């Protein structure tokens, strides 16, 4: 009798797991959005990389809260491109910006430019802007402006971090 009960319990657990798995896919019972199981001739398709303008319509400038922007604009995926747009200094505009990448969270939090690498100088953000591609999986990237000896980073809110996630997949049905 005990063996029959265990066998029944195993079947109940397997059925529950299968049901839970099928419910994890939206549209599982109406074939809208996803078809489950997927058709054999169709597999997962990669979501294409995006170009994201840093700061959105605000672009890259002193005083904008880029950490909040990055939090709201994520997630970010491998091969997404961040576009930094800013005006180079000229004529009456003596304000300058740049883009630095920090090697670690600690140097980023300290705005330690000695450990950072300049990836865009004061003129690289003109026109279509400077493009930086997130090229590595599961890598945190730490960005900041390095102008005025790190003042833009430390007090001007011109710093943010992103984590490049592996490319997600979506099912066609």
Secondary structure, DSSP 8 states (H G I E B T S, - for coil): -HHHHHHHHHHHHHHHHHHHHHHTSTTTTT-SS--SS--TT---EE----EEETTGGG-S-TT--HHHHHHHH--EETT-EEEE-----BTTB-----EEEESSHHHHHTT-TTT-EEEE-TTTTSTT-EEEE--STTEEEEEE--GGGGHHHHTS--EEEEEEE---EE---
